[in-house]
Every structure is written in C-alpha cells, then in structure tokens.
Amino acid sequence: MPAKIKVRVLFFALVKELLGKAATTMELDEGTDTARLLQLLTTKFPALKSISGSVMIAVNREYVYSPVRINNGDEIAFFPPISGG
C-alpha cells in the first residue's frame, strides 16, 4: 500500500464558483501527479468536468504545463483559463 501525502488545494475564480469552496486539504497516494489529482477532483466535484480540459494548474505558486509529481505539503492551485483583450 502506497504511503500517503497531504496537500492543500486552492480554487480560484470560476473553479471556486463551480465547486462552492476556495480550498480543501486532500490525502493522496505518494507518487500522485497533477493529472491524477485533476481526475480525483472531477470525481469528487462533477461540476469541474465542464472545464477540466482547460483548467490551469500551479504547484507551489508556479504554473505547470504537463503532469508534475506532487509532494507532501505542496500547495496546488486550479484556475480557469485566462483571457483578455
């Protein structure tokens, strides 16, 4: 059985509105990456499925653009796509 890690997950803007919360703490299997975390979140919060393909992710305040392994104590933030003019 894999060891467990704890992470803080933050939600901003539309993601926060869809989920009805700004943050949560999650216990994950060691070795979980950001892609797997997003899958777990869409299972836990089905409303997230509508934007899961375009959500932006930051780990410890740095954007990541491909799956990144999550470590104990990390802070993972989810943002909707940003657009501007």
PDB file with one MODEL, atoms N, CA, C and O in Angstrom:
MODEL        1
ATOM      1  N   MET A   1       0.846  -1.179   0.000  1.00  0.00           N
ATOM      2  CA  MET A   1       0.000   0.000   0.000  1.00  0.00           C
ATOM      3  C   MET A   1       0.892   1.243   0.000  1.00  0.00           C
ATOM      4  O   MET A   1       1.792   1.365   0.831  1.00  0.00           O
ATOM      5  N   PRO A   2       0.636   2.176  -0.946  1.00  0.00           N
ATOM      6  CA  PRO A   2       1.488   3.366  -1.034  1.00  0.00           C
ATOM      7  C   PRO A   2       1.374   4.248   0.207  1.00  0.00           C
ATOM      8  O   PRO A   2       0.334   4.298   0.862  1.00  0.00           O
ATOM      9  N   ALA A   3       2.449   4.930   0.506  1.00  0.00           N
ATOM     10  CA  ALA A   3       2.433   5.915   1.590  1.00  0.00           C
ATOM     11  C   ALA A   3       1.505   7.054   1.183  1.00  0.00           C
ATOM     12  O   ALA A   3       1.212   7.236   0.002  1.00  0.00           O
ATOM     13  N   LYS A   4       1.053   7.807   2.157  1.00  0.00           N
ATOM     14  CA  LYS A   4       0.133   8.916   1.899  1.00  0.00           C
ATOM     15  C   LYS A   4       0.846  10.255   2.064  1.00  0.00           C
ATOM     16  O   LYS A   4       1.780  10.390   2.855  1.00  0.00           O
ATOM     17  N   ILE A   5       0.386  11.232   1.303  1.00  0.00           N
ATOM     18  CA  ILE A   5       0.855  12.605   1.436  1.00  0.00           C
ATOM     19  C   ILE A   5      -0.362  13.509   1.620  1.00  0.00           C
ATOM     20  O   ILE A   5      -1.471  13.160   1.216  1.00  0.00           O
ATOM     21  N   LYS A   6      -0.144  14.665   2.228  1.00  0.00           N
ATOM     22  CA  LYS A   6      -1.213  15.658   2.382  1.00  0.00           C
ATOM     23  C   LYS A   6      -0.842  16.900   1.600  1.00  0.00           C
ATOM     24  O   LYS A   6       0.295  17.369   1.647  1.00  0.00           O
ATOM     25  N   VAL A   7      -1.828  17.429   0.873  1.00  0.00           N
ATOM     26  CA  VAL A   7      -1.615  18.643   0.094  1.00  0.00           C
ATOM     27  C   VAL A   7      -2.780  19.599   0.313  1.00  0.00           C
ATOM     28  O   VAL A   7      -3.886  19.194   0.670  1.00  0.00           O
ATOM     29  N   ARG A   8      -2.502  20.859   0.092  1.00  0.00           N
ATOM     30  CA  ARG A   8      -3.556  21.885   0.150  1.00  0.00           C
ATOM     31  C   ARG A   8      -3.910  22.234  -1.289  1.00  0.00           C
ATOM     32  O   ARG A   8      -3.031  22.496  -2.110  1.00  0.00           O
ATOM     33  N   VAL A   9      -5.200  22.234  -1.582  1.00  0.00           N
ATOM     34  CA  VAL A   9      -5.675  22.515  -2.932  1.00  0.00           C
ATOM     35  C   VAL A   9      -6.517  23.787  -2.888  1.00  0.00           C
ATOM     36  O   VAL A   9      -7.468  23.893  -2.114  1.00  0.00           O
ATOM     37  N   LEU A  10      -6.152  24.749  -3.732  1.00  0.00           N
ATOM     38  CA  LEU A  10      -6.833  26.044  -3.791  1.00  0.00           C
ATOM     39  C   LEU A  10      -7.598  26.172  -5.102  1.00  0.00           C
ATOM     40  O   LEU A  10      -7.160  25.679  -6.141  1.00  0.00           O
ATOM     41  N   PHE A  11      -8.746  26.841  -5.038  1.00  0.00           N
ATOM     42  CA  PHE A  11      -9.582  27.046  -6.217  1.00  0.00           C
ATOM     43  C   PHE A  11      -9.838  28.538  -6.389  1.00  0.00           C
ATOM     44  O   PHE A  11     -10.132  29.239  -5.420  1.00  0.00           O
ATOM     45  N   PHE A  12      -9.724  29.022  -7.629  1.00  0.00           N
ATOM     46  CA  PHE A  12      -9.892  30.441  -7.901  1.00  0.00           C
ATOM     47  C   PHE A  12     -10.934  30.688  -8.984  1.00  0.00           C
ATOM     48  O   PHE A  12     -11.159  29.849  -9.857  1.00  0.00           O
ATOM     49  N   ALA A  13     -11.571  31.870  -8.907  1.00  0.00           N
ATOM     50  CA  ALA A  13     -12.496  32.384  -9.915  1.00  0.00           C
ATOM     51  C   ALA A  13     -13.593  31.362 -10.236  1.00  0.00           C
ATOM     52  O   ALA A  13     -14.259  30.873  -9.323  1.00  0.00           O
ATOM     53  N   LEU A  14     -13.790  31.035 -11.511  1.00  0.00           N
ATOM     54  CA  LEU A  14     -14.867  30.136 -11.925  1.00  0.00           C
ATOM     55  C   LEU A  14     -14.749  28.765 -11.269  1.00  0.00           C
ATOM     56  O   LEU A  14     -15.766  28.157 -10.933  1.00  0.00           O
ATOM     57  N   VAL A  15     -13.541  28.273 -11.082  1.00  0.00           N
ATOM     58  CA  VAL A  15     -13.356  26.969 -10.428  1.00  0.00           C
ATOM     59  C   VAL A  15     -13.926  27.039  -9.014  1.00  0.00           C
ATOM     60  O   VAL A  15     -14.629  26.126  -8.579  1.00  0.00           O
ATOM     61  N   LYS A  16     -13.630  28.096  -8.313  1.00  0.00           N
ATOM     62  CA  LYS A  16     -14.145  28.305  -6.954  1.00  0.00           C
ATOM     63  C   LYS A  16     -15.674  28.367  -6.971  1.00  0.00           C
ATOM     64  O   LYS A  16     -16.329  27.772  -6.115  1.00  0.00           O
ATOM     65  N   GLU A  17     -16.241  29.081  -7.939  1.00  0.00           N
ATOM     66  CA  GLU A  17     -17.698  29.185  -8.048  1.00  0.00           C
ATOM     67  C   GLU A  17     -18.334  27.831  -8.332  1.00  0.00           C
ATOM     68  O   GLU A  17     -19.343  27.479  -7.720  1.00  0.00           O
ATOM     69  N   LEU A  18     -17.756  27.072  -9.249  1.00  0.00           N
ATOM     70  CA  LEU A  18     -18.307  25.760  -9.598  1.00  0.00           C
ATOM     71  C   LEU A  18     -18.287  24.799  -8.415  1.00  0.00           C
ATOM     72  O   LEU A  18     -19.217  24.013  -8.232  1.00  0.00           O
ATOM     73  N   LEU A  19     -17.235  24.862  -7.620  1.00  0.00           N
ATOM     74  CA  LEU A  19     -17.081  23.913  -6.523  1.00  0.00           C
ATOM     75  C   LEU A  19     -17.696  24.405  -5.219  1.00  0.00           C
ATOM     76  O   LEU A  19     -17.941  23.618  -4.305  1.00  0.00           O
ATOM     77  N   GLY A  20     -17.942  25.703  -5.137  1.00  0.00           N
ATOM     78  CA  GLY A  20     -18.537  26.248  -3.930  1.00  0.00           C
ATOM     79  C   GLY A  20     -17.589  26.311  -2.748  1.00  0.00           C
ATOM     80  O   GLY A  20     -18.022  26.395  -1.598  1.00  0.00           O
ATOM     81  N   LYS A  21     -16.295  26.271  -3.033  1.00  0.00           N
ATOM     82  CA  LYS A  21     -15.301  26.388  -1.959  1.00  0.00           C
ATOM     83  C   LYS A  21     -14.015  26.948  -2.518  1.00  0.00           C
ATOM     84  O   LYS A  21     -13.747  26.839  -3.714  1.00  0.00           O
ATOM     85  N   ALA A  22     -13.216  27.552  -1.647  1.00  0.00           N
ATOM     86  CA  ALA A  22     -11.960  28.172  -2.060  1.00  0.00           C
ATOM     87  C   ALA A  22     -10.760  27.263  -1.847  1.00  0.00           C
ATOM     88  O   ALA A  22      -9.720  27.453  -2.476  1.00  0.00           O
ATOM     89  N   ALA A  23     -10.894  26.269  -0.960  1.00  0.00           N
ATOM     90  CA  ALA A  23      -9.741  25.412  -0.656  1.00  0.00           C
ATOM     91  C   ALA A  23     -10.197  24.120   0.003  1.00  0.00           C
ATOM     92  O   ALA A  23     -11.293  24.028   0.558  1.00  0.00           O
ATOM     93  N   THR A  24      -9.328  23.135  -0.076  1.00  0.00           N
ATOM     94  CA  THR A  24      -9.535  21.869   0.620  1.00  0.00           C
ATOM     95  C   THR A  24      -8.172  21.246   0.879  1.00  0.00           C
ATOM     96  O   THR A  24      -7.192  21.580   0.213  1.00  0.00           O
ATOM     97  N   THR A  25      -8.115  20.358   1.827  1.00  0.00           N
ATOM     98  CA  THR A  25      -6.913  19.569   2.073  1.00  0.00           C
ATOM     99  C   THR A  25      -7.220  18.150   1.637  1.00  0.00           C
ATOM    100  O   THR A  25      -8.287  17.616   1.941  1.00  0.00           O
ATOM    101  N   MET A  26      -6.282  17.538   0.922  1.00  0.00           N
ATOM    102  CA  MET A  26      -6.507  16.178   0.437  1.00  0.00           C
ATOM    103  C   MET A  26      -5.355  15.276   0.843  1.00  0.00           C
ATOM    104  O   MET A  26      -4.205  15.705   0.927  1.00  0.00           O
ATOM    105  N   GLU A  27      -5.688  14.027   1.092  1.00  0.00           N
ATOM    106  CA  GLU A  27      -4.687  12.999   1.340  1.00  0.00           C
ATOM    107  C   GLU A  27      -4.616  12.149   0.083  1.00  0.00           C
ATOM    108  O   GLU A  27      -5.628  11.611  -0.368  1.00  0.00           O
ATOM    109  N   LEU A  28      -3.431  12.029  -0.477  1.00  0.00           N
ATOM    110  CA  LEU A  28      -3.215  11.339  -1.748  1.00  0.00           C
ATOM    111  C   LEU A  28      -2.173  10.248  -1.581  1.00  0.00           C
ATOM    112  O   LEU A  28      -1.385  10.257  -0.636  1.00  0.00           O
ATOM    113  N   ASP A  29      -2.185   9.305  -2.521  1.00  0.00           N
ATOM    114  CA  ASP A  29      -1.121   8.305  -2.551  1.00  0.00           C
ATOM    115  C   ASP A  29       0.178   8.981  -2.969  1.00  0.00           C
ATOM    116  O   ASP A  29       0.186   9.833  -3.858  1.00  0.00           O
ATOM    117  N   GLU A  30       1.263   8.602  -2.329  1.00  0.00           N
ATOM    118  CA  GLU A  30       2.573   9.103  -2.736  1.00  0.00           C
ATOM    119  C   GLU A  30       2.780   8.740  -4.202  1.00  0.00           C
ATOM    120  O   GLU A  30       2.451   7.629  -4.618  1.00  0.00           O
ATOM    121  N   GLY A  31       3.318   9.660  -4.979  1.00  0.00           N
ATOM    122  CA  GLY A  31       3.524   9.426  -6.403  1.00  0.00           C
ATOM    123  C   GLY A  31       2.419   9.990  -7.279  1.00  0.00           C
ATOM    124  O   GLY A  31       2.520   9.948  -8.505  1.00  0.00           O
ATOM    125  N   THR A  32       1.360  10.519  -6.666  1.00  0.00           N
ATOM    126  CA  THR A  32       0.275  11.135  -7.431  1.00  0.00           C
ATOM    127  C   THR A  32       0.811  12.354  -8.172  1.00  0.00           C
ATOM    128  O   THR A  32       1.616  13.115  -7.635  1.00  0.00           O
ATOM    129  N   ASP A  33       0.356  12.532  -9.416  1.00  0.00           N
ATOM    130  CA  ASP A  33       0.757  13.718 -10.164  1.00  0.00           C
ATOM    131  C   ASP A  33      -0.448  14.636 -10.367  1.00  0.00           C
ATOM    132  O   ASP A  33      -1.566  14.299  -9.978  1.00  0.00           O
ATOM    133  N   THR A  34      -0.214  15.786 -10.973  1.00  0.00           N
ATOM    134  CA  THR A  34      -1.276  16.776 -11.129  1.00  0.00           C
ATOM    135  C   THR A  34      -2.410  16.275 -12.014  1.00  0.00           C
ATOM    136  O   THR A  34      -3.564  16.634 -11.784  1.00  0.00           O
ATOM    137  N   ALA A  35      -2.114  15.458 -13.014  1.00  0.00           N
ATOM    138  CA  ALA A  35      -3.171  14.910 -13.871  1.00  0.00           C
ATOM    139  C   ALA A  35      -4.086  13.990 -13.066  1.00  0.00           C
ATOM    140  O   ALA A  35      -5.308  14.051 -13.202  1.00  0.00           O
ATOM    141  N   ARG A  36      -3.500  13.146 -12.235  1.00  0.00           N
ATOM    142  CA  ARG A  36      -4.300  12.244 -11.397  1.00  0.00           C
ATOM    143  C   ARG A  36      -5.109  13.037 -10.376  1.00  0.00           C
ATOM    144  O   ARG A  36      -6.260  12.695 -10.105  1.00  0.00           O
ATOM    145  N   LEU A  37      -4.531  14.079  -9.813  1.00  0.00           N
ATOM    146  CA  LEU A  37      -5.273  14.912  -8.868  1.00  0.00           C
ATOM    147  C   LEU A  37      -6.486  15.529  -9.552  1.00  0.00           C
ATOM    148  O   LEU A  37      -7.569  15.562  -8.967  1.00  0.00           O
ATOM    149  N   LEU A  38      -6.327  16.015 -10.774  1.00  0.00           N
ATOM    150  CA  LEU A  38      -7.456  16.590 -11.502  1.00  0.00           C
ATOM    151  C   LEU A  38      -8.537  15.536 -11.715  1.00  0.00           C
ATOM    152  O   LEU A  38      -9.723  15.839 -11.580  1.00  0.00           O
ATOM    153  N   GLN A  39      -8.152  14.300 -12.047  1.00  0.00           N
ATOM    154  CA  GLN A  39      -9.132  13.211 -12.187  1.00  0.00           C
ATOM    155  C   GLN A  39      -9.877  12.982 -10.878  1.00  0.00           C
ATOM    156  O   GLN A  39     -11.100  12.848 -10.871  1.00  0.00           O
ATOM    157  N   LEU A  40      -9.146  12.939  -9.780  1.00  0.00           N
ATOM    158  CA  LEU A  40      -9.772  12.732  -8.474  1.00  0.00           C
ATOM    159  C   LEU A  40     -10.744  13.864  -8.145  1.00  0.00           C
ATOM    160  O   LEU A  40     -11.828  13.624  -7.613  1.00  0.00           O
ATOM    161  N   LEU A  41     -10.354  15.087  -8.463  1.00  0.00           N
ATOM    162  CA  LEU A  41     -11.220  16.233  -8.178  1.00  0.00           C
ATOM    163  C   LEU A  41     -12.482  16.221  -9.027  1.00  0.00           C
ATOM    164  O   LEU A  41     -13.553  16.578  -8.535  1.00  0.00           O
ATOM    165  N   THR A  42     -12.382  15.816 -10.301  1.00  0.00           N
ATOM    166  CA  THR A  42     -13.582  15.776 -11.138  1.00  0.00           C
ATOM    167  C   THR A  42     -14.533  14.670 -10.688  1.00  0.00           C
ATOM    168  O   THR A  42     -15.741  14.765 -10.905  1.00  0.00           O
ATOM    169  N   THR A  43     -14.000  13.629 -10.068  1.00  0.00           N
ATOM    170  CA  THR A  43     -14.862  12.596  -9.488  1.00  0.00           C
ATOM    171  C   THR A  43     -15.552  13.134  -8.237  1.00  0.00           C
ATOM    172  O   THR A  43     -16.747  12.921  -8.035  1.00  0.00           O
ATOM    173  N   LYS A  44     -14.797  13.823  -7.414  1.00  0.00           N
ATOM    174  CA  LYS A  44     -15.336  14.367  -6.164  1.00  0.00           C
ATOM    175  C   LYS A  44     -16.269  15.557  -6.417  1.00  0.00           C
ATOM    176  O   LYS A  44     -17.263  15.733  -5.712  1.00  0.00           O
ATOM    177  N   PHE A  45     -15.943  16.367  -7.421  1.00  0.00           N
ATOM    178  CA  PHE A  45     -16.723  17.564  -7.756  1.00  0.00           C
ATOM    179  C   PHE A  45     -17.101  17.508  -9.240  1.00  0.00           C
ATOM    180  O   PHE A  45     -16.406  18.098 -10.067  1.00  0.00           O
ATOM    181  N   PRO A  46     -18.192  16.807  -9.597  1.00  0.00           N
ATOM    182  CA  PRO A  46     -18.562  16.642 -11.009  1.00  0.00           C
ATOM    183  C   PRO A  46     -18.714  17.953 -11.783  1.00  0.00           C
ATOM    184  O   PRO A  46     -18.536  17.959 -13.001  1.00  0.00           O
ATOM    185  N   ALA A  47     -19.035  19.047 -11.123  1.00  0.00           N
ATOM    186  CA  ALA A  47     -19.172  20.335 -11.815  1.00  0.00           C
ATOM    187  C   ALA A  47     -17.867  20.765 -12.474  1.00  0.00           C
ATOM    188  O   ALA A  47     -17.886  21.554 -13.419  1.00  0.00           O
ATOM    189  N   LEU A  48     -16.745  20.266 -11.995  1.00  0.00           N
ATOM    190  CA  LEU A  48     -15.436  20.623 -12.543  1.00  0.00           C
ATOM    191  C   LEU A  48     -15.213  20.028 -13.937  1.00  0.00           C
ATOM    192  O   LEU A  48     -14.380  20.527 -14.693  1.00  0.00           O
ATOM    193  N   LYS A  49     -15.947  18.972 -14.281  1.00  0.00           N
ATOM    194  CA  LYS A  49     -15.760  18.313 -15.579  1.00  0.00           C
ATOM    195  C   LYS A  49     -15.933  19.269 -16.748  1.00  0.00           C
ATOM    196  O   LYS A  49     -15.268  19.121 -17.774  1.00  0.00           O
ATOM    197  N   SER A  50     -16.820  20.249 -16.605  1.00  0.00           N
ATOM    198  CA  SER A  50     -17.104  21.155 -17.720  1.00  0.00           C
ATOM    199  C   SER A  50     -15.892  21.991 -18.141  1.00  0.00           C
ATOM    200  O   SER A  50     -15.832  22.447 -19.283  1.00  0.00           O
ATOM    201  N   ILE A  51     -14.936  22.197 -17.246  1.00  0.00           N
ATOM    202  CA  ILE A  51     -13.750  22.994 -17.602  1.00  0.00           C
ATOM    203  C   ILE A  51     -12.438  22.248 -17.367  1.00  0.00           C
ATOM    204  O   ILE A  51     -11.363  22.834 -17.496  1.00  0.00           O
ATOM    205  N   SER A  52     -12.516  20.973 -17.025  1.00  0.00           N
ATOM    206  CA  SER A  52     -11.293  20.238 -16.659  1.00  0.00           C
ATOM    207  C   SER A  52     -10.265  20.181 -17.787  1.00  0.00           C
ATOM    208  O   SER A  52      -9.069  20.062 -17.520  1.00  0.00           O
ATOM    209  N   GLY A  53     -10.707  20.264 -19.035  1.00  0.00           N
ATOM    210  CA  GLY A  53      -9.771  20.217 -20.154  1.00  0.00           C
ATOM    211  C   GLY A  53      -8.992  21.497 -20.362  1.00  0.00           C
ATOM    212  O   GLY A  53      -7.993  21.508 -21.081  1.00  0.00           O
ATOM    213  N   SER A  54      -9.439  22.575 -19.740  1.00  0.00           N
ATOM    214  CA  SER A  54      -8.767  23.856 -19.966  1.00  0.00           C
ATOM    215  C   SER A  54      -8.299  24.533 -18.681  1.00  0.00           C
ATOM    216  O   SER A  54      -7.816  25.665 -18.719  1.00  0.00           O
ATOM    217  N   VAL A  55      -8.436  23.858 -17.559  1.00  0.00           N
ATOM    218  CA  VAL A  55      -8.038  24.443 -16.286  1.00  0.00           C
ATOM    219  C   VAL A  55      -6.517  24.599 -16.223  1.00  0.00           C
ATOM    220  O   VAL A  55      -5.778  23.767 -16.750  1.00  0.00           O
ATOM    221  N   MET A  56      -6.065  25.658 -15.582  1.00  0.00           N
ATOM    222  CA  MET A  56      -4.630  25.874 -15.395  1.00  0.00           C
ATOM    223  C   MET A  56      -4.261  25.444 -13.981  1.00  0.00           C
ATOM    224  O   MET A  56      -5.049  25.601 -13.048  1.00  0.00           O
ATOM    225  N   ILE A  57      -3.055  24.899 -13.831  1.00  0.00           N
ATOM    226  CA  ILE A  57      -2.621  24.362 -12.542  1.00  0.00           C
ATOM    227  C   ILE A  57      -1.288  24.995 -12.149  1.00  0.00           C
ATOM    228  O   ILE A  57      -0.385  25.145 -12.972  1.00  0.00           O
ATOM    229  N   ALA A  58      -1.189  25.359 -10.877  1.00  0.00           N
ATOM    230  CA  ALA A  58       0.076  25.844 -10.320  1.00  0.00           C
ATOM    231  C   ALA A  58       0.432  24.975  -9.119  1.00  0.00           C
ATOM    232  O   ALA A  58      -0.430  24.638  -8.308  1.00  0.00           O
ATOM    233  N   VAL A  59       1.696  24.620  -9.015  1.00  0.00           N
ATOM    234  CA  VAL A  59       2.198  23.871  -7.865  1.00  0.00           C
ATOM    235  C   VAL A  59       3.186  24.782  -7.146  1.00  0.00           C
ATOM    236  O   VAL A  59       4.181  25.227  -7.719  1.00  0.00           O
ATOM    237  N   ASN A  60       2.889  25.044  -5.891  1.00  0.00           N
ATOM    238  CA  ASN A  60       3.728  25.942  -5.091  1.00  0.00           C
ATOM    239  C   ASN A  60       3.972  27.270  -5.807  1.00  0.00           C
ATOM    240  O   ASN A  60       5.093  27.775  -5.863  1.00  0.00           O
ATOM    241  N   ARG A  61       2.886  27.814  -6.351  1.00  0.00           N
ATOM    242  CA  ARG A  61       2.840  29.133  -6.995  1.00  0.00           C
ATOM    243  C   ARG A  61       3.580  29.221  -8.322  1.00  0.00           C
ATOM    244  O   ARG A  61       3.901  30.319  -8.777  1.00  0.00           O
ATOM    245  N   GLU A  62       3.855  28.080  -8.947  1.00  0.00           N
ATOM    246  CA  GLU A  62       4.463  28.075 -10.279  1.00  0.00           C
ATOM    247  C   GLU A  62       3.580  27.263 -11.205  1.00  0.00           C
ATOM    248  O   GLU A  62       3.253  26.112 -10.918  1.00  0.00           O
ATOM    249  N   TYR A  63       3.189  27.884 -12.342  1.00  0.00           N
ATOM    250  CA  TYR A  63       2.354  27.168 -13.301  1.00  0.00           C
ATOM    251  C   TYR A  63       3.084  25.945 -13.826  1.00  0.00           C
ATOM    252  O   TYR A  63       4.295  25.970 -14.047  1.00  0.00           O
ATOM    253  N   VAL A  64       2.322  24.870 -14.022  1.00  0.00           N
ATOM    254  CA  VAL A  64       2.864  23.656 -14.627  1.00  0.00           C
ATOM    255  C   VAL A  64       2.036  23.353 -15.869  1.00  0.00           C
ATOM    256  O   VAL A  64       0.824  23.572 -15.887  1.00  0.00           O
ATOM    257  N   TYR A  65       2.698  22.850 -16.902  1.00  0.00           N
ATOM    258  CA  TYR A  65       2.026  22.644 -18.178  1.00  0.00           C
ATOM    259  C   TYR A  65       1.982  21.185 -18.594  1.00  0.00           C
ATOM    260  O   TYR A  65       1.445  20.863 -19.654  1.00  0.00           O
ATOM    261  N   SER A  66       2.527  20.313 -17.793  1.00  0.00           N
ATOM    262  CA  SER A  66       2.429  18.874 -18.013  1.00  0.00           C
ATOM    263  C   SER A  66       2.347  18.239 -16.629  1.00  0.00           C
ATOM    264  O   SER A  66       2.669  18.890 -15.635  1.00  0.00           O
ATOM    265  N   PRO A  67       1.927  16.991 -16.550  1.00  0.00           N
ATOM    266  CA  PRO A  67       1.803  16.372 -15.226  1.00  0.00           C
ATOM    267  C   PRO A  67       3.104  16.438 -14.425  1.00  0.00           C
ATOM    268  O   PRO A  67       4.181  16.110 -14.924  1.00  0.00           O
ATOM    269  N   VAL A  68       2.973  16.869 -13.182  1.00  0.00           N
ATOM    270  CA  VAL A  68       4.097  17.014 -12.262  1.00  0.00           C
ATOM    271  C   VAL A  68       3.778  16.218 -11.008  1.00  0.00           C
ATOM    272  O   VAL A  68       2.659  16.266 -10.499  1.00  0.00           O
ATOM    273  N   ARG A  69       4.761  15.492 -10.518  1.00  0.00           N
ATOM    274  CA  ARG A  69       4.576  14.726  -9.288  1.00  0.00           C
ATOM    275  C   ARG A  69       4.342  15.677  -8.115  1.00  0.00           C
ATOM    276  O   ARG A  69       5.017  16.697  -7.977  1.00  0.00           O
ATOM    277  N   ILE A  70       3.378  15.322  -7.283  1.00  0.00           N
ATOM    278  CA  ILE A  70       3.018  16.129  -6.118  1.00  0.00           C
ATOM    279  C   ILE A  70       3.721  15.556  -4.895  1.00  0.00           C
ATOM    280  O   ILE A  70       3.786  14.339  -4.718  1.00  0.00           O
ATOM    281  N   ASN A  71       4.242  16.437  -4.057  1.00  0.00           N
ATOM    282  CA  ASN A  71       4.947  16.024  -2.843  1.00  0.00           C
ATOM    283  C   ASN A  71       4.178  16.444  -1.597  1.00  0.00           C
ATOM    284  O   ASN A  71       3.341  17.346  -1.642  1.00  0.00           O
ATOM    285  N   ASN A  72       4.470  15.788  -0.500  1.00  0.00           N
ATOM    286  CA  ASN A  72       3.833  16.107   0.765  1.00  0.00           C
ATOM    287  C   ASN A  72       4.009  17.594   1.085  1.00  0.00           C
ATOM    288  O   ASN A  72       5.109  18.136   0.986  1.00  0.00           O
ATOM    289  N   GLY A  73       2.910  18.240   1.469  1.00  0.00           N
ATOM    290  CA  GLY A  73       2.957  19.644   1.842  1.00  0.00           C
ATOM    291  C   GLY A  73       2.828  20.624   0.692  1.00  0.00           C
ATOM    292  O   GLY A  73       2.796  21.833   0.921  1.00  0.00           O
ATOM    293  N   ASP A  74       2.753  20.134  -0.547  1.00  0.00           N
ATOM    294  CA  ASP A  74       2.616  21.036  -1.690  1.00  0.00           C
ATOM    295  C   ASP A  74       1.285  21.777  -1.643  1.00  0.00           C
ATOM    296  O   ASP A  74       0.316  21.327  -1.032  1.00  0.00           O
ATOM    297  N   GLU A  75       1.273  22.924  -2.307  1.00  0.00           N
ATOM    298  CA  GLU A  75       0.056  23.706  -2.493  1.00  0.00           C
ATOM    299  C   GLU A  75      -0.243  23.701  -3.987  1.00  0.00           C
ATOM    300  O   GLU A  75       0.566  24.162  -4.792  1.00  0.00           O
ATOM    301  N   ILE A  76      -1.407  23.178  -4.352  1.00  0.00           N
ATOM    302  CA  ILE A  76      -1.796  23.079  -5.752  1.00  0.00           C
ATOM    303  C   ILE A  76      -2.987  23.998  -5.972  1.00  0.00           C
ATOM    304  O   ILE A  76      -3.976  23.923  -5.242  1.00  0.00           O
ATOM    305  N   ALA A  77      -2.896  24.862  -6.971  1.00  0.00           N
ATOM    306  CA  ALA A  77      -3.965  25.813  -7.258  1.00  0.00           C
ATOM    307  C   ALA A  77      -4.539  25.545  -8.643  1.00  0.00           C
ATOM    308  O   ALA A  77      -3.807  25.243  -9.586  1.00  0.00           O
ATOM    309  N   PHE A  78      -5.857  25.661  -8.749  1.00  0.00           N
ATOM    310  CA  PHE A  78      -6.568  25.462 -10.010  1.00  0.00           C
ATOM    311  C   PHE A  78      -7.241  26.766 -10.407  1.00  0.00           C
ATOM    312  O   PHE A  78      -7.969  27.377  -9.625  1.00  0.00           O
ATOM    313  N   PHE A  79      -6.975  27.183 -11.663  1.00  0.00           N
ATOM    314  CA  PHE A  79      -7.508  28.423 -12.209  1.00  0.00           C
ATOM    315  C   PHE A  79      -8.257  28.118 -13.499  1.00  0.00           C
ATOM    316  O   PHE A  79      -7.892  27.185 -14.215  1.00  0.00           O
ATOM    317  N   PRO A  80      -9.302  28.892 -13.811  1.00  0.00           N
ATOM    318  CA  PRO A  80      -9.919  28.754 -15.126  1.00  0.00           C
ATOM    319  C   PRO A  80      -8.981  29.364 -16.162  1.00  0.00           C
ATOM    320  O   PRO A  80      -8.049  30.087 -15.808  1.00  0.00           O
ATOM    321  N   PRO A  81      -9.222  29.075 -17.436  1.00  0.00           N
ATOM    322  CA  PRO A  81      -8.393  29.696 -18.469  1.00  0.00           C
ATOM    323  C   PRO A  81      -8.487  31.221 -18.361  1.00  0.00           C
ATOM    324  O   PRO A  81      -9.546  31.770 -18.055  1.00  0.00           O
ATOM    325  N   ILE A  82      -7.381  31.881 -18.614  1.00  0.00           N
ATOM    326  CA  ILE A  82      -7.337  33.341 -18.525  1.00  0.00           C
ATOM    327  C   ILE A  82      -7.398  33.906 -19.934  1.00  0.00           C
ATOM    328  O   ILE A  82      -6.656  33.486 -20.822  1.00  0.00           O
ATOM    329  N   SER A  83      -8.291  34.862 -20.121  1.00  0.00           N
ATOM    330  CA  SER A  83      -8.358  35.526 -21.423  1.00  0.00           C
ATOM    331  C   SER A  83      -8.383  37.024 -21.185  1.00  0.00           C
ATOM    332  O   SER A  83      -8.730  37.497 -20.102  1.00  0.00           O
ATOM    333  N   GLY A  84      -8.023  37.728 -22.181  1.00  0.00           N
ATOM    334  CA  GLY A  84      -8.005  39.180 -22.034  1.00  0.00           C
ATOM    335  C   GLY A  84      -8.005  39.844 -23.388  1.00  0.00           C
ATOM    336  O   GLY A  84      -7.964  39.189 -24.430  1.00  0.00           O
ATOM    337  N   GLY A  85      -8.051  41.117 -23.351  1.00  0.00           N
ATOM    338  CA  GLY A  85      -8.098  41.807 -24.621  1.00  0.00           C
ATOM    339  C   GLY A  85      -7.311  43.076 -24.588  1.00  0.00           C
ATOM    340  O   GLY A  85      -7.245  43.788 -25.589  1.00  0.00           O
TER     341      GLY A  85
ENDMDL
END
